[in-house]
């Protein structure tokens, strides 16, 4: 694999205006061999040279979703909480900087270990007479939970981010908070940030929200509920997507001493009750599980090449829904071996990967990896129930269609699903420049196209700093060329 500098190229086949908001590359927050250009007019590219096989053991970085949830719950708890295996990335940095700005004491032991001094209740503005402005980049796992939690305390806040964040919907969460009595608004015309909060505490109540767009809205309300002064009931009025992420939230709240009562089926229209007596109490310390979404790249790489890879940090005991991606690879023809904290994947050379038809509503992040695995399959692959792709760090449906097409696939795009027809004889186009759209998962997902024996040029590899700054180093460490 090699790094080169190139002029920033406008990507092909993706003409929607909102996709162009993040063409200027971000600079990784880590020190690395990636030499980023000082000029905003250029972007670094990274060439993944042809990969023959992936073999080895990978220790996963901490989960992004769990890291930011742990930090927030620790801040709302009574007592001090040591958080270990914290993900070192942009999203977590934005949450830590927000806690610093709000004067929540956080002691840094290392990049992956901190101790948070809990506030024994809601987080209040350090300066009640001034507006506290929080910049949260493109971190949805900071924007949504903080928007809810800060409504429960006292103070004036404005939560904002990069241009793409101003295109990511938050209106359903704002609606739920307003039903509970919060003085909170987003941009009326777009239903997106900035979020303006005039908080004076809440007395509890009931809220009925949509769960069709993002499970983060429900998770955010649930995490904030124990610091209000009263009972809280939250009802899903239509359907709940990505239910495993909500289960993850509820499980983590339990570790911090709060019980959530669930009425109904999580896959239907459930109700959630949090009694006024439920309050957060520090568990003392908590270990962040390895990121299951990040595991998908190495799991798919082993399935594609027939190598043997073990990912450590999540397994059969995982609380993350994305571990189910390994089951999808097994459906395609891989051999999967589970242990409580690891997953091992390989493929018999005599077994060819086959196309599958999968409902990925519960694993939307890992489903992106399936799009590239589909290029190596016998027959088409249908990825269903992924409307949420359109609301993520970029418009992922359009992005995946565009980049898979560049690599030689024929892709049929629908509102909430796509069908990927692999290239003839699974022959991937060589030396394709992959546009990443300032989306970390686009960079990591499409690096696997190199498993087709071709060079793949990744534009703006530094965007992986959002969740996995060392991804390309880790990929190289187990690759045979």
Secondary structure, DSSP 8 states (H G I E B T S, - for coil): -EEEEEE----SS---GGGGTT-S----SS--S----SSTTEEEEEEE----EE-EEEE--B-HHHHHHHHHHHHHSBSEEEEES---SHHHHHHHHHHHHTT--EEEEETTEEEEE--SS----SSTTSEEEEE-TT-HHHHHHHHHHGGGSEEEEEEE-STTGGGSB-HHHHHHHHHTT--EEEETTTTEEEEEEEEE----EEEEEEESS-HHHHHHHHHHHTTSSS-EEEEEEEEESSHHHHHHHHHHHHHTT---EEES-TTS--EEEE-TT---B--SEEE--B-HHHHHHHHHHHHHH---EEEES-STT---GGGGHHHHHHHHT-EEEEETTEEEEE--TTS--B--EEE-TT-HHHHHHHHHHGGGSBS-EEEES-GGGGGSSS-HHHHHHHHHHHTT-EEEE-SS-EEEE--GGG---SSEEE--TT-HHHHHHHHGGGGGSS-EEEE-GGGGGGT-TTHHHHHHHTEE-
